[in-house]
């Protein structure tokens, strides 16, 4: 077999197995590894339906958060935020592109943060 890197070797074996119909245990494992690597390499996109997490200090409006988290710890994150739209809002005396979220802990309230501070955990965007 020619010298090649791990990814290229996996691609080579997986394409060869598809052509030959090899069903050995090794062949199945190589196919599973290739599928996992391909899914992990796809970038997660911030869009409608994406599940995100944000540092508490960046989430607005602060009034909602101060009731639920009166004394947040440094680096504490609010996870499980469901993004449902993007809009321009005034934050820190500047018009900035923000992501608007819903959260189960705050029913009926719209939370938002500047797009820069949101981290996508699951990409369910439409």
Helices and strands as residue ranges (DSSP letters): H 6-20, H 25-41, E 51-55, G 56-58, H 62-68, E 77-91, E 94-103, E 106-114, G 115-117, E 119-122
